[in-house]
Every structure is written in C-alpha cells, then in structure tokens.
C-alpha cells in the first residue's frame, strides 16, 4: 500500500517533471498501462519508450491533478487534466481518470478512462 506522501510526490512529479522520468521513478519493472479497453502495454522499458515517443511529438505538456484523490488499500484514483501543445501548433486538451494498483511504493497496474474524441487536435488560437 502506498503512503499518502508517496502519492503526493507522484502527483507533484507528474505536474512538474517529464512523464517518461515519472514512469521510471514510480512504476514497477513489470508494470502495465492500459488505455480504456485497449490491450495493456507491459514492462517498464516498454512504458518509458512509448511515453518518449509521444513526448517527441509535443512542444509541451501541462498536467494538473483535479482533487480530491481517492485511496483505498493499494488502489488509487486520480482525475487529470492534460494540455498537449504539438509541434504542428495544434493543441489537445483532455481529462481522464487514472485507476491505479500499487505494490508498495510502485505502480503495478494503471488503466486510463477517457473519451477518445478529446484527442482530436485543435488549432491553437
């Protein structure tokens, strides 16, 4: 079960640091991430590589936790807002719910729930 302090450190890291480095610090070696009902991606190095590929397409990414967060035993639920400014000058703003299962102070499984229509980029005005 993660400590409240660990969850707070994780949230602050997502809001302030590069997401691939957050994965490296807070996810287990055999962790999985699943988008909606898609097949999960498995393995720390695979998760980092996938995140790096996404980040290479972006000029900037802004992350914000929308409180409250919910913690029960080793389960954590966090609502996020993200803004992606892409290199082609388009912008994507999304909200999602992250459902996490922790093993000690590392995330073992994470599933994101969001409306995929949010990923349609819009021109920045």
DSSP file (Angstrom, degrees, kcal/mol; ACC not computed):
  #  RESIDUE AA STRUCTURE BP1 BP2  ACC     N-H-->O    O-->H-N    N-H-->O    O-->H-N    TCO  KAPPA ALPHA  PHI   PSI    X-CA   Y-CA   Z-CA
    1    1 A X              0   0    0      0, 0.0    73,-0.2     0, 0.0     2,-0.1   0.000 360.0 360.0 360.0 129.1    0.0    0.0    0.0
    2    2 A X        -     0   0    0     71,-0.3     2,-0.1     1,-0.1   103,-0.1  -0.441 360.0-117.3 -74.8 148.7    1.5    3.4   -1.0
    3    3 A X     >  -     0   0    0     -2,-0.1     4,-2.0     1,-0.1     5,-0.2  -0.469  22.8-115.4 -77.1 157.5    1.8    6.1    1.7
    4    4 A X  H  > S+     0   0    0      1,-0.2     4,-2.4     2,-0.2     5,-0.2   0.882 118.6  55.9 -58.2 -38.3   -0.1    9.3    1.3
    5    5 A X  H  > S+     0   0    0      1,-0.2     4,-2.4     2,-0.2    -1,-0.2   0.882 104.7  51.9 -63.5 -38.7    3.2   11.1    0.9
    6    6 A X  H  > S+     0   0    0      2,-0.2     4,-2.5     1,-0.2    -1,-0.2   0.920 109.5  49.5 -63.3 -43.5    4.3    8.8   -1.9
    7    7 A X  H  X S+     0   0    0     -4,-2.0     4,-2.6     1,-0.2    -2,-0.2   0.919 111.3  49.4 -61.8 -43.3    1.0    9.6   -3.8
    8    8 A X  H  X S+     0   0    0     -4,-2.4     4,-2.5     2,-0.2    -1,-0.2   0.901 110.6  49.8 -63.5 -40.6    1.6   13.3   -3.3
    9    9 A X  H  X S+     0   0    0     -4,-2.4     4,-2.3     2,-0.2    -2,-0.2   0.909 110.9  50.8 -62.8 -41.3    5.2   13.0   -4.6
   10   10 A X  H  X S+     0   0    0     -4,-2.5     4,-2.5     2,-0.2    -2,-0.2   0.945 110.9  47.4 -60.7 -49.2    3.8   11.1   -7.6
   11   11 A X  H  X S+     0   0    0     -4,-2.6     4,-2.2     1,-0.2    -2,-0.2   0.929 112.6  48.8 -59.7 -46.7    1.2   13.8   -8.3
   12   12 A X  H  X S+     0   0    0     -4,-2.5     4,-1.6     1,-0.2     5,-0.2   0.887 110.7  51.7 -61.9 -39.0    3.8   16.6   -8.0
   13   13 A X  H  X S+     0   0    0     -4,-2.3     4,-3.3     2,-0.2    -1,-0.2   0.924 109.0  49.5 -64.4 -44.2    6.2   14.8  -10.3
   14   14 A X  H  < S+     0   0    0     -4,-2.5    -1,-0.2     1,-0.2    -2,-0.2   0.897 113.7  47.3 -61.3 -38.8    3.5   14.3  -13.0
   15   15 A X  H  < S+     0   0    0     -4,-2.2    48,-0.5    -5,-0.2    -1,-0.2   0.782 128.0  22.6 -73.0 -26.3    2.7   18.0  -12.7
   16   16 A X  H  < S+     0   0    0     -4,-1.6     2,-0.2    -3,-0.2    -2,-0.2   0.665 112.4  59.7-117.2 -21.1    6.3   19.2  -12.9
   17   17 A X  S  < S-     0   0    0     -4,-3.3     2,-0.2    -5,-0.2     5,-0.0  -0.587  90.6 -80.7-112.9 169.8    8.5   16.6  -14.5
   18   18 A X    >>  -     0   0    0     -2,-0.2     4,-1.7     1,-0.1     3,-0.7  -0.501  39.9-130.9 -67.2 133.8    8.8   14.8  -17.8
   19   19 A X  H 3> S+     0   0    0      1,-0.3     4,-2.2     2,-0.2     5,-0.2   0.807 104.5  57.9 -62.6 -31.2    6.3   11.9  -17.9
   20   20 A X  H 3> S+     0   0    0      1,-0.2     4,-1.9     2,-0.2    -1,-0.3   0.881 107.5  48.1 -67.0 -35.0    8.9    9.4  -19.0
   21   21 A X  H <> S+     0   0    0     -3,-0.7     4,-1.9     2,-0.2    -2,-0.2   0.846 108.2  54.9 -71.7 -33.0   11.0   10.1  -16.0
   22   22 A X  H  X S+     0   0    0     -4,-1.7     4,-2.6     2,-0.2     5,-0.2   0.918 107.9  49.7 -63.4 -43.0    7.9    9.8  -13.7
   23   23 A X  H  X S+     0   0    0     -4,-2.2     4,-1.8     1,-0.2    -2,-0.2   0.933 109.0  52.5 -60.0 -45.5    7.3    6.3  -15.1
   24   24 A X  H  < S+     0   0    0     -4,-1.9    -1,-0.2     1,-0.2    -2,-0.2   0.880 117.0  38.3 -58.4 -39.4   11.0    5.4  -14.5
   25   25 A X  H  < S+     0   0    0     -4,-1.9    -1,-0.2     1,-0.1    -2,-0.2   0.823 126.1  30.4 -82.2 -33.3   10.7    6.5  -10.8
   26   26 A X  H  < S+     0   0    0     -4,-2.6    81,-3.0    -5,-0.2     2,-0.4   0.474  98.8  83.1-114.2  -2.6    7.2    5.4   -9.8
   27   27 A X  E  < S-a  107   0A   0     -4,-1.8    81,-0.2    79,-0.3    75,-0.0  -0.828  74.0-116.4-109.9 145.0    6.4    2.3  -11.9
   28   28 A X  E >   -     0   0A   0     79,-2.6     3,-1.8    -2,-0.4    15,-0.1  -0.288  31.1-108.5 -69.6 158.0    7.3   -1.4  -11.1
   29   29 A X  E 3  S+     0   0A   0      1,-0.3    15,-2.7    14,-0.1    16,-0.3   0.832 122.0  38.3 -57.1 -34.1    9.6   -3.3  -13.6
   30   30 A X  E 3  S+     0   0A   0     13,-0.2    -1,-0.3    14,-0.1    -2,-0.1   0.033  90.3 142.7-106.2  25.7    6.6   -5.4  -14.7
   31   31 A X  E <   -     0   0A   0     -3,-1.8    12,-2.8    11,-0.1     2,-0.3  -0.175  35.1-151.2 -64.5 157.6    4.0   -2.6  -14.6
   32   32 A X  E     -aB 109  42A   0     76,-1.6    78,-1.7    10,-0.2     2,-0.4  -0.977   7.9-162.3-130.6 148.5    1.2   -2.3  -17.1
   33   33 A X  E     -aB 110  41A   0      8,-2.2     8,-3.1    -2,-0.3     2,-0.4  -0.998  10.2-169.4-127.6 132.1   -0.6    0.7  -18.5
   34   34 A X  E     -a  111   0A   0     76,-2.5    78,-3.0    -2,-0.4     2,-0.6  -0.980  14.6-146.2-126.4 133.2   -4.0    0.3  -20.3
   35   35 A X  E >   -a  112   0A   0     -2,-0.4     3,-2.8     4,-0.3    78,-0.2  -0.885  65.2 -57.3 -98.7 116.2   -5.9    2.9  -22.3
   36   36 A X  T 3  S-     0   0    0     76,-2.9    76,-0.1    -2,-0.6    79,-0.0  -0.272 117.3 -24.0  48.4-121.9   -9.6    2.4  -21.9
   37   37 A X  T 3  S+     0   0    0     74,-0.1    -1,-0.3     2,-0.0     3,-0.1   0.242 107.0 120.0-103.9  12.5  -10.3   -1.1  -23.1
   38   38 A X  S <  S-     0   0    0     -3,-2.8     2,-0.1     1,-0.1     0, 0.0  -0.258  79.3 -81.3 -69.4 163.3   -7.2   -1.4  -25.4
   39   39 A X        -     0   0    0      1,-0.1    -4,-0.3    -5,-0.1    -1,-0.1  -0.410  55.9-108.5 -62.9 140.3   -4.6   -4.1  -24.7
   40   40 A X        -     0   0    0     -6,-0.1     2,-0.4    -3,-0.1    -6,-0.2  -0.380  18.6-128.8 -71.7 149.9   -2.2   -3.1  -21.9
   41   41 A X  E     -B   33   0A   0     -8,-3.1    -8,-2.2    -2,-0.1     2,-0.4  -0.824  32.9-158.3 -90.6 138.9    1.4   -2.2  -22.6
   42   42 A X  E     +B   32   0A   0     -2,-0.4   -10,-0.2   -10,-0.2     4,-0.2  -0.943  41.7  42.9-129.3 142.0    3.6   -4.2  -20.2
   43   43 A X  S  > S-     0   0    0    -12,-2.8     4,-2.4    -2,-0.4   -13,-0.2   0.391  73.3-106.7  99.3 131.4    7.1   -3.7  -18.8
   44   44 A X  H  > S+     0   0    0    -15,-2.7     4,-2.5     1,-0.2     5,-0.2   0.898 117.4  48.1 -55.1 -49.3    8.9   -0.6  -17.5
   45   45 A X  H  > S+     0   0    0    -16,-0.3     4,-2.4     1,-0.2    -1,-0.2   0.880 112.1  50.6 -63.6 -37.2   11.2   -0.1  -20.5
   46   46 A X  H  > S+     0   0    0      2,-0.2     4,-2.3     1,-0.2    -1,-0.2   0.901 110.8  49.2 -64.6 -41.6    8.3   -0.5  -22.9
   47   47 A X  H  X S+     0   0    0     -4,-2.4     4,-2.0     2,-0.2    -2,-0.2   0.904 112.4  47.6 -64.9 -41.9    6.2    2.0  -21.0
   48   48 A X  H  X S+     0   0    0     -4,-2.5     4,-2.6    -5,-0.2    -2,-0.2   0.932 111.8  49.9 -64.4 -45.8    9.1    4.5  -20.9
   49   49 A X  H  X S+     0   0    0     -4,-2.4     4,-2.1     1,-0.2    -2,-0.2   0.911 110.5  49.7 -60.6 -43.9    9.7    4.1  -24.7
   50   50 A X  H  X S+     0   0    0     -4,-2.3     4,-1.7     1,-0.2    -1,-0.2   0.909 112.1  48.2 -61.9 -42.2    6.0    4.6  -25.5
   51   51 A X  H  X S+     0   0    0     -4,-2.0     4,-2.7     1,-0.2    -2,-0.2   0.895 109.7  52.3 -66.7 -40.1    5.9    7.8  -23.4
   52   52 A X  H  X S+     0   0    0     -4,-2.6     4,-1.9     1,-0.2    -1,-0.2   0.889 106.7  53.5 -63.0 -39.3    9.1    9.1  -25.0
   53   53 A X  H  X S+     0   0    0     -4,-2.1     4,-0.6     2,-0.2    -1,-0.2   0.898 111.9  45.1 -62.2 -40.5    7.6    8.6  -28.5
   54   54 A X  H >< S+     0   0    0     -4,-1.7     3,-1.2     1,-0.2     4,-0.5   0.926 111.6  51.9 -67.9 -44.3    4.6   10.6  -27.5
   55   55 A X  H >< S+     0   0    0     -4,-2.7     3,-1.1     1,-0.3    -2,-0.2   0.814 100.0  63.5 -64.5 -30.3    6.6   13.4  -25.9
   56   56 A X  H 3< S+     0   0    0     -4,-1.9    -1,-0.3     1,-0.2    -2,-0.2   0.758 101.1  53.0 -64.7 -23.3    8.8   13.7  -29.0
   57   57 A X  T << S+     0   0    0     -3,-1.2    30,-2.0    -4,-0.6     2,-0.3   0.622  99.9  80.0 -84.0 -14.3    5.7   14.8  -30.9
   58   58 A X  E <   -C   86   0A   0     -3,-1.1    28,-0.3    -4,-0.5     3,-0.1  -0.716  58.6-159.8-102.3 143.9    4.8   17.5  -28.4
   59   59 A X  E    S-     0   0A   0     26,-3.4     2,-0.3     1,-0.4    27,-0.2   0.840  86.0 -11.0 -78.4 -40.0    6.2   21.0  -27.9
   60   60 A X  E     -C   85   0A   0     25,-1.8    25,-2.8     2,-0.0     2,-0.4  -0.989  56.8-153.3-157.4 156.5    5.0   21.0  -24.3
   61   61 A X  E     -C   84   0A   0     -2,-0.3     2,-0.4    23,-0.2    23,-0.2  -0.998   9.2-164.6-133.9 128.2    2.7   19.0  -22.0
   62   62 A X  E     -C   83   0A   0     21,-2.6    21,-2.3    -2,-0.4     2,-0.4  -0.954   9.0-168.0-114.0 132.9    0.9   20.6  -19.0
   63   63 A X  E     +C   82   0A   0    -48,-0.5     2,-0.4    -2,-0.4    19,-0.2  -0.952   7.4 179.6-124.8 139.8   -0.5   18.3  -16.3
   64   64 A X  E     -C   81   0A   0     17,-2.3    17,-2.3    -2,-0.4     2,-0.4  -0.977  21.4-139.6-142.0 126.7   -2.9   19.1  -13.5
   65   65 A X  E     -C   80   0A   0     -2,-0.4     2,-0.7    15,-0.2    15,-0.2  -0.684  15.6-148.2 -78.7 133.4   -4.4   16.8  -10.8
   66   66 A X  E     -C   79   0A   0     13,-3.1    13,-0.7    -2,-0.4     2,-0.1  -0.921  38.3-103.3-104.2 111.7   -8.1   17.6  -10.1
   67   67 A X  E    S+     0   0A   0     -2,-0.7     2,-0.2    11,-0.1    11,-0.1  -0.438  85.3  61.3 -83.9 155.6   -8.7   16.9   -6.4
   68   68 A X  E     -     0   0A   0     -2,-0.1    11,-0.3     1,-0.0     2,-0.3   0.411  62.4-160.6 -85.4 163.6   -9.8   15.0   -4.4
   69   69 A X  E     -     0   0A   0     -2,-0.2     2,-0.5     9,-0.1     9,-0.2  -0.770  11.2-136.0-102.0 157.2   -7.9   11.9   -5.0
   70   70 A X  E     +C   77   0A   0      7,-2.3     7,-2.6    -2,-0.3     2,-0.4  -0.965  22.0 179.0-121.5 128.6   -9.2    8.5   -3.7
   71   71 A X  E     +C   76   0A   0     -2,-0.5     2,-0.3     5,-0.2     5,-0.2  -0.994   8.6 164.1-130.8 127.3   -7.1    6.0   -1.9
   72   72 A X  E >   -C   75   0A   0      3,-2.6     3,-2.6    -2,-0.4     2,-0.2  -0.913  67.9 -51.5-143.4 117.4   -8.2    2.6   -0.5
   73   73 A X  T 3  S-     0   0    0     -2,-0.3   -71,-0.3     1,-0.3    -1,-0.0  -0.391 124.2 -18.5  54.2-119.9   -5.7    0.0    0.4
   74   74 A X  T 3  S+     0   0    0     -2,-0.2    28,-3.0   -73,-0.2     2,-0.4   0.246 118.2  98.7 -99.9  13.4   -3.4   -0.4   -2.7
   75   75 A X  E <   -CD  72 101A   0     -3,-2.6    -3,-2.6    26,-0.2     2,-0.4  -0.855  48.1-178.2-104.8 135.1   -6.0    1.3   -5.1
   76   76 A X  E     -CD  71 100A   0     24,-2.0    24,-3.2    -2,-0.4     2,-0.5  -0.997   9.5-164.6-133.4 136.6   -5.7    5.0   -6.1
   77   77 A X  E     +CD  70  99A   0     -7,-2.6    -7,-2.3    -2,-0.4     2,-0.4  -0.989  12.4 177.6-123.8 126.2   -8.0    7.0   -8.4
   78   78 A X  E     - D   0  98A   0     20,-2.1    20,-3.1    -2,-0.5     2,-0.5  -0.990  21.3-145.0-130.5 134.3   -6.8   10.3   -9.8
   79   79 A X  E     -CD  66  97A   0    -13,-0.7   -13,-3.1    -2,-0.4     2,-0.3  -0.873  26.9-168.9 -97.1 130.3   -8.6   12.7  -12.1
   80   80 A X  E     -CD  65  96A   0     16,-2.9    16,-2.0    -2,-0.5     2,-0.4  -0.881  20.6-158.5-121.0 149.4   -6.2   14.5  -14.5
   81   81 A X  E     -CD  64  95A   0    -17,-2.3   -17,-2.3    -2,-0.3     2,-0.4  -0.998  19.8-175.3-119.2 131.4   -6.3   17.4  -17.0
   82   82 A X  E     -CD  63  94A   0     12,-2.6    12,-2.5    -2,-0.4     2,-0.4  -0.968  14.1-164.5-127.0 143.8   -3.6   17.5  -19.7
   83   83 A X  E     -CD  62  93A   0    -21,-2.3   -21,-2.6    -2,-0.4     2,-0.6  -0.986   8.6-166.0-127.1 120.8   -2.9   20.0  -22.3
   84   84 A X  E     -CD  61  92A   0      8,-3.4     8,-2.4    -2,-0.4     2,-0.7  -0.926   6.1-164.0-107.1 121.7   -0.6   19.0  -25.2
   85   85 A X  E     -CD  60  91A   0    -25,-2.8   -26,-3.4    -2,-0.6   -25,-1.8  -0.927  22.4-150.8-103.3 111.0    0.9   21.6  -27.5
   86   86 A X  E >   -C   58   0A   0      4,-2.6     3,-1.8    -2,-0.7   -28,-0.2  -0.359  23.5-113.4 -84.2 160.5    2.0   19.7  -30.5
   87   87 A X  T 3  S+     0   0    0    -30,-2.0   -29,-0.1     1,-0.3    -1,-0.1   0.704 116.2  62.8 -65.8 -20.3    4.9   20.7  -32.8
   88   88 A X  T 3  S-     0   0    0    -31,-0.3    -1,-0.3     2,-0.1     3,-0.1   0.316 121.0-108.2 -86.4  10.1    2.4   21.3  -35.6
   89   89 A X  S <  S+     0   0    0     -3,-1.8    35,-1.6     1,-0.3     2,-0.2   0.501  79.7 127.7  76.2   8.5    0.9   24.1  -33.5
   90   90 A X  E     - E   0 123A   0     33,-0.2    -4,-2.6    31,-0.0     2,-0.4  -0.521  47.8-142.3 -87.5 165.2   -2.3   22.2  -32.7
   91   91 A X  E     -DE  85 122A   0     31,-3.8    31,-2.9    -6,-0.2     2,-0.4  -0.977  12.0-166.3-132.0 139.9   -3.5   21.7  -29.2
   92   92 A X  E     -D   84   0A   0     -8,-2.4    -8,-3.4    -2,-0.4     2,-0.5  -0.995   5.3-173.6-126.1 125.2   -5.2   18.8  -27.4
   93   93 A X  E     +D   83   0A   0     -2,-0.4     2,-0.3    25,-0.4   -10,-0.2  -0.979  15.2 170.6-117.1 127.6   -6.8   19.2  -24.0
   94   94 A X  E     -D   82   0A   0    -12,-2.5   -12,-2.6    -2,-0.5     2,-0.4  -0.930  25.5-152.9-134.2 157.4   -8.1   16.1  -22.3
   95   95 A X  E     +D   81   0A   0     -2,-0.3    20,-0.4   -14,-0.2     2,-0.3  -0.978  25.9 168.4-122.6 143.1   -9.5   14.9  -19.0
   96   96 A X  E     -D   80   0A   0    -16,-2.0   -16,-2.9    -2,-0.4     2,-0.5  -0.980  32.3-128.1-149.4 160.6   -9.1   11.4  -17.8
   97   97 A X  E     -DF  79 113A   0     16,-2.3    16,-2.5    -2,-0.3     2,-0.5  -0.956  21.3-154.9-109.0 129.6   -9.4    9.2  -14.8
   98   98 A X  E     -DF  78 112A   0    -20,-3.1   -20,-2.1    -2,-0.5     2,-0.6  -0.930   4.1-164.9-106.3 124.4   -6.5    7.0  -13.8
   99   99 A X  E     -DF  77 111A   0     12,-2.8    12,-2.3    -2,-0.5     2,-0.3  -0.946  18.5-173.6-108.6 115.8   -7.2    3.8  -11.8
  100  100 A X  E     -DF  76 110A   0    -24,-3.2   -24,-2.0    -2,-0.6     2,-0.5  -0.841  24.1-158.8-117.7 146.2   -4.0    2.5  -10.3
  101  101 A X  E     -DF  75 109A   0      8,-2.9     7,-3.1    -2,-0.3     8,-1.8  -0.994  22.7-158.2-118.2 123.0   -3.0   -0.6   -8.3
  102  102 A X  E     - F   0 107A   0    -28,-3.0     2,-0.5    -2,-0.5     5,-0.2  -0.716  16.9-157.4-102.2 149.2    0.2   -0.1   -6.3
  103  103 A X  E >  S- F   0 106A   0      3,-3.3     3,-1.1    -2,-0.3     2,-0.4  -0.911  74.6 -52.5-121.2  99.0    2.6   -2.6   -4.9
  104  104 A X  T 3  S-     0   0    0     -2,-0.5    -2,-0.0     1,-0.2     0, 0.0  -0.595 123.4 -18.2  67.7-122.8    4.3   -0.9   -2.1
  105  105 A X  T 3  S+     0   0    0     -2,-0.4     2,-0.4  -103,-0.1    -1,-0.2   0.077 124.1  82.0-104.4  23.0    5.6    2.5   -3.4
  106  106 A X  E <  S- F   0 103A   0     -3,-1.1    -3,-3.3   -79,-0.0     2,-0.5  -0.964  80.4-116.7-127.5 145.3    5.4    1.5   -7.1
  107  107 A X  E     +aF  27 102A   0    -81,-3.0   -79,-2.6    -2,-0.4    -5,-0.3  -0.683  29.3 177.5 -79.5 126.8    2.5    1.4   -9.6
  108  108 A X  E     +     0   0A   0     -7,-3.1   -76,-1.6    -2,-0.5     2,-0.4   0.824  68.4  11.4 -96.0 -43.3    1.9   -2.2  -10.7
  109  109 A X  E     -aF  32 101A   0     -8,-1.8    -8,-2.9   -78,-0.2     2,-0.4  -0.998  62.1-179.1-140.1 140.9   -1.2   -1.6  -13.0
  110  110 A X  E     -aF  33 100A   0    -78,-1.7   -76,-2.5    -2,-0.4     2,-0.4  -0.995   3.5-172.8-141.0 135.5   -2.8    1.6  -14.3
  111  111 A X  E     -aF  34  99A   0    -12,-2.3   -12,-2.8    -2,-0.4     2,-0.4  -0.996  11.8-151.0-129.0 131.1   -5.8    2.0  -16.5
  112  112 A X  E     -aF  35  98A   0    -78,-3.0   -76,-2.9    -2,-0.4     2,-0.5  -0.808   4.9-162.3 -99.9 139.6   -6.9    5.3  -18.0
  113  113 A X  E     + F   0  97A   0    -16,-2.5   -16,-2.3    -2,-0.4     2,-0.3  -0.987  31.0 132.3-122.1 121.9  -10.5    6.1  -18.8
  114  114 A X        -     0   0    0     -2,-0.5     2,-0.7   -18,-0.2   -18,-0.1  -0.976  60.5 -94.2-159.3 164.6  -11.2    8.9  -21.2
  115  115 A X    >   -     0   0    0    -20,-0.4     3,-2.0    -2,-0.3     4,-0.2  -0.810  30.2-149.0 -85.5 115.6  -13.3    9.9  -24.2
  116  116 A X  G >  S+     0   0    0     -2,-0.7     3,-1.8     1,-0.3    -1,-0.1   0.733  91.0  74.6 -61.2 -21.2  -11.0    9.3  -27.2
  117  117 A X  G >  S+     0   0    0      1,-0.3     3,-1.5     2,-0.2    -1,-0.3   0.760  81.4  71.4 -62.4 -22.6  -12.7   12.2  -29.1
  118  118 A X  G <  S+     0   0    0     -3,-2.0   -25,-0.4     1,-0.3    -1,-0.3   0.743  85.7  67.4 -63.4 -21.8  -10.7   14.6  -26.8
  119  119 A X  G <   +     0   0    0     -3,-1.8     2,-0.7    -4,-0.2    -1,-0.3   0.481  67.5 111.1 -82.3  -1.4   -7.6   13.6  -28.7
  120  120 A X  S <  S-     0   0    0     -3,-1.5   -29,-0.1    -4,-0.1    -3,-0.0  -0.641  74.3-126.7 -70.9 114.0   -8.7   15.3  -31.9
  121  121 A X        -     0   0    0     -2,-0.7     2,-0.3   -29,-0.1   -29,-0.2  -0.268  21.8-155.9 -66.3 148.8   -6.2   18.2  -32.1
  122  122 A X  E     -E   91   0A   0    -31,-2.9   -31,-3.8    -3,-0.0     2,-0.2  -0.920  26.5-102.7-119.9 149.6   -7.5   21.7  -32.5
  123  123 A X  E     -E   90   0A   0     -2,-0.3     2,-0.3   -33,-0.3   -33,-0.2  -0.539  40.5-114.7 -70.8 135.4   -5.6   24.7  -33.9
  124  124 A X              0   0    0    -35,-1.6    -1,-0.1    -2,-0.2   -39,-0.0  -0.533 360.0 360.0 -72.3 130.7   -4.3   27.0  -31.2
  125  125 A X              0   0    0     -2,-0.3    -1,-0.1    -3,-0.0    -2,-0.0   0.396 360.0 360.0-117.1 360.0   -5.9   30.4  -31.4
